[in-house]
Amino acid sequence: MHKKTEKEKPAPQNALTTEQFLSLYSNKKTKANYRLAIKHYLRITTGRAVSNKNLHSSCRYYLHELTEGNRNHYLDCKVFGKKLCENYSPTTANLYLRCACLWLEECGFPLNKRERQRLTAQLPPPKPNRCSIELKRKTFRTIYEVLPNDLRTLLLVLLASGMRIGETLQLKKTDIRWEEKRTEISIPAEITKTKTARTTYLTEEAAEALLDYLQMRKDNDERLFLITRESAQYHLRRAAIQLGLTQTINGRTQSIHWHMTRKWFISRFSLAANKDVAEHIAGHEGYLSVSYRRYTKKQILKEYIKAEKKLSILKDKE
C-alpha cells in the first residue's frame, strides 16, 4: 500500500526523471556513479531501501516531498555528508555528495554558495587513503607470476603504456603499429576519458608478450584483449590476497588495483625522462593541450626510449 502511494505522488513540473538526468552523461562509469550516489542519498535521507527497480518512483516521491515543503534538501544533504564520512573514503564521500547536489540542482532544488561551502567543510579533503603497499618492480613481478597468461600480458601492456584499463580493454588489433621504432598504440578519442586521441608506446618486453598472446589466439575477434573488466579486477584482487598484498584501514580492506599501474608508469618514467611527457602519454587532461604544442611525436618517442628500462619488470635489475 505504501509503495502505491509513492508512485501516485506527482513529481515537480521542472524535475527531470531519473533516466533523463542520467542520459545527460554518455560515459558509462559517470552514469553508474550518479545512479549509485542518488540511490545512497535516498536510502540515507529517507531510510527506505532503494534499488534499480524502484529508483524512479523513489525519486519522484522524494522530490514531491521537497515541493510540498515536507523536507529540506540542504538539511538532508548535511545528513548525507555526515553518513558518507562514516562509511566511505574521502574521495568517494566527496564524489557522492557532489553527484547528489548536482542531481538536486537539475531537478530544481539548488544549493546556494554558502550552503555548498558548509557541506564541503564537513567532509575531509578528497584525497584517497594512503596505501602502504610500495610499488616496486619486485612487487609487480611477483603479481605477474601468479596471474593467468592473458592477464600477465595485460599487466605488462599497462605498465609500459600508462593507459587506463578501460581504454586498454576497448582497443582493437588495428590500433597497434608494429612497424614503428617502438610498438605504437593509437588510442581513439571515443574510448579515452578526455575524449582526446593520443599515442603511447610499448617496451620491448610488453610488445613481445602481446605479440605472443595474439599469435596464440585462434579466434577472429578484432578486440586486442578478450578480457572483461570484471574478470581483470577479480584476478588481480585474487592475486593480491594470495600474495598478502592487502590491508585493513578503518574497517575497509585496501588492496592493489589496476589504476596503480598508471601511477607506477608516471613515477618510473619521470626518473629517466621528462615528467610532462609521461603525463601526456598517460592522458592526464591538464597536460594534453600543452604537451601537444610543446613536443613533437619524434621528441615524445625519444623520451620514451630513454625511460624504457625503468618501465620493464622482467629484465634483470638495473
N, C-alpha and C positions, 0 to 999 in steps of 0.2 A: 504494500500500500504506500509505503514511504517513497519507494523508487518511482512509482507512478506520479506522485506529487511533484517530485523533482523534474520529471520530463515535461510536466504541464507548465512549469514556470517559464514565462517568456523571457528571452534574452533582451538586453537593451538594444535599441534600434541601431546604434552606431557600433555595436560589438561585432567583431569578426567571429565566425565559427572557428573551432579548433583547427580543422583542416585548412580553412582559408588562411589562418595565421601561419601554420606550418608550411603551406605552399609558397610562402614568400621566400623560402630558403631552398635552394637547389641541392646543396651539399647534404648527403645522407647523414653524415656524422653530426652536422649542425642541427639538422631536423630532429635527430634522435636525442640530442642534448636538450633541446627546447621541450620536446614531448616529456622527457623524464623530469625536467625541472618543474613543469606545470603539474605533473602527477604528484610529485613530492610536496609542492606548495599546497595543493588542495587537500592532500592527506594530512599534512601537519596542521593547517589552519582550521580545517573543518572536522577533523577526527574521523572522517569516513574513509573506507577502503576505495581506492581509485585504480581501475585497470584500463587497458586499452579499449575494452568494450563499453565501459560506462564513462569514459573520459569526456565525451561530447556533452552528455546530459549533466555531468558533474560541473562542467564549466558554465553551462547555461544557468544552472541553479545558483552557483556562487555569484555570477555576475548580476543575476536578478536580485540577490540579497544585497549586493552593493548598491544597486539602483534604488531599492526600497529604503535604503538607509539603515538596514539591519546589521551591517558590518562596516568596518572601516579598513580600507585596503592598506593604509600606512601602518596601522597597529598590527594587522595580520603579517605584514612584511617584517615587522620587528620580531614577532614571534618566530617567523620562518627563519630569519637570520640567526636568532639565538639557538634554535634547534640544529641548524646547519653546523654551527661552531662545535656543538657537542658530538656530532655524528660523522662529520666529513673533514677531509683535509682542507687547509686554507684555500688552495686553488679551486677545488670542487665547490666549496661553500660560496666563494665569490662568483663562480660561473653560474651556479643555480640561482643565486639571488638576482644577478643581472638579467638572466633569462626571464625570471618571473616578473621583474619590474617592467621589462620591455613588453611582455605579453599584456600586462595590465594597461600599459600606456596605449598599445594598439587597440585595446578594447574600450578605450575612452576613460580610463582611470589613471591618469599620470601622477607622478610624484613631483613636487617642486624641488628646487635645487637644495634647499635646506634639509628637506626630508631625506633626500638621497645621501647627503653628507652624513646625517645622523645614522643612517643604515650602514653605510660603509665604515663608519668609525667603530661600530660594534664588532666588525669582522677583523680577523688577523690579516696581515698583508698577504696578497695572493701569491705566495711562494710555496712550492712543493716541499714536503717534509724531506729533510736531507737524508740521503741514502748512504749508509756507511760502507756499502759494497764498493770496493775500489776497482775501477775499470782498467785492469791491466791486460796486456796481451795474453798473459798466462790464464787469466780468468776466461777470456773468450775462447782460447784454445781448448780449455777444459770443457766448456759448454759444447764446442764444436764436436768433440769426440763422442759425446753421448746423444747427439741429435740424429734423427734419420737422415739418409743421404740427401734427399731433396732439401731438407731444412738446413743441412750443412752448406749447401750451395747458396741458399738464400742468405744465410748469415754472412758468408764471405762477400757477396754482392753488396749487401747493406753497409758493411764495414768499409768497403772500398769506394763506394759511391756517395755516401751521405744521403741517400734517398730515404723518403718516408716509406714505411712498409705498405701503406695504402697505394702509393704511387707504383711501387715495385710490382705488386701483385696485379696491377692493371696493364702492365707493359705487354707489348706484342713482340714476336720474334723480329718483325720488320723494323723495330725501333733500335736494333743493335747494328752498329757499323764495325764489322770485324777487321776491315782492311786498313783502318787508321793506325797511326803510330802507337796509340794505346786504344784498346777496345772502347768505343764511344757509344754512349746511350743518349738518344734524343728523346726527352720526356715531353710528350704532347701537352699543350696548355690545358686541355679539358680534364686531365687526370691530376693536375697539380693543385695544391691547396691555394696557391696565389693566383691561379688561372693564367700563369705566365709560363710559356715554354722555356726550357733550359736544357743544357747539355752537361752530362757528367761522364766520368770515365771509370774503368776498372783496372785494378792492379793485375799483374800477370798471373798471380795465383788465383784470383777471382775469375778472370777470363778463362783460364784453363778448366777450372771447376765447372763453370757454366757451359762451356763447350762440351765437356764430357757428359754433363747432365742432359743436354739436348740430344746428343748422339745416342744415348741410352733409351730415350723415349721412342715408342713405336706408334705414337698417335699422330694425327694431322691437325691437332689443335693449334691455333695461331697464338695462343697465350704463351708468354715466356715461362711462367710458372703455373703448374696445375695444383696450386695450394690455396686454400681459403684462409682468410684472416683468423677465423676461429681456430682452425687446425694449427696454424703457426703459433698462436698465443698459448694453446693447450700444451704443445710440445715444449715450448720454451719454459713455461711455468713448471711443467713436469721435470725438466732438466734441472731447474733451479732448486726444486725440492730435493731431488736425488743427490745434488752436489752440496746441499746445505747452504745455498745462497739466498736464504730468506731470513727475515727478522720481524719481530712484532713490536710496534711502537704505538702506545696509547690504544691498545686493543686492535690495531689494524695491522694486517700482515703486509709487509713490503717485500718485493722481490725484484729481480731483474725484468726488464721489459724491452721490447724491440726499439723503442724510441732512444734507448741508451746508445744504440749503435751510431746515431747522428751526433750525440754529444761526444762520443769517442772519436768519430771522424774529424770533427772540427778541432778538438783539442790536440789530436795527434798531428793533423795536417799543419796546424799553426806552429808546431815545434820546428818544422823544417822549411815551411814556405809561408806565403802571405796569408794572414788570417782573413782579410777581406775576400780573397779568392775562395777560401774554404767556406765562408758564409754564403757566397754567391752560388757555388756548386751545390751546396746543401739546400738552396732555395729559400733562405731566410728573407722575408719580404723586404725588410728595411735595407738590404744590401743589393737587391736585384737591379734597380734602375741605375744606381751609382756604379756598380760593377760593370754593367753593360757599356757604359760610357767610358769607363776608365781603362778596361782591359780588352785586348783583342783575344780572339779564340786561340791564337798561337801562344800568347803570353799565359793564358789560363792553363793550357796544356803543359807548358814549360814548368809552371809552378806545381802542377800535379805530379809531374815526373820527379821533381825534387822531393816531394813528400811521400812518394810511393812506398819506400821502405818502412816508413812509420805506420803505414796502413795495412801491412801484411802481418798475419798472425801465425802462419805455418812455417815461415822461414826460421833459420837459426837466429838466436838472439843477436841484436846489434852489438 
